[in-house]
Amino acid sequence: MDFIHCAKEELRKLRQLYAAQVNLRSAQMLVQEPGGEGTDEQRRRYRTQAIYLQKKTQSLDLRIACVLNALCVLDPEEKQIL
């Protein structure tokens, strides 16, 4: 496996990953738990959506961390090119 090639490809996607991270965090803030008048179905839907967004955000955070760690593989000339 060509790790340098993989690192370059992931680095090219870094801006998109950051944008996705911001969008996911915004979506998490918009998801609101139904108040006292919410039905059981609404509460269940809220919990399902909140858990989904949390897992998606954690996954994206890990991917961004991997990309940033991949920068360590590149030499200074390659970093400048990218």
Number of C-alpha atoms within 10 A of each C-alpha: 5 6 11 15 11 12 19 18 13 19 20 12 12 15 12 11 18 14 10 14 19 13 13 17 14 11 14 17 10 9 13 13 14 14 9 7 7 11 11 10 9 14 16 14 14 16 15 12 16 18 13 13 17 15 12 15 19 13 13 17 15 12 15 20 11 14 21 15 12 17 17 11 14 17 10 10 8 12 13 8 6 10
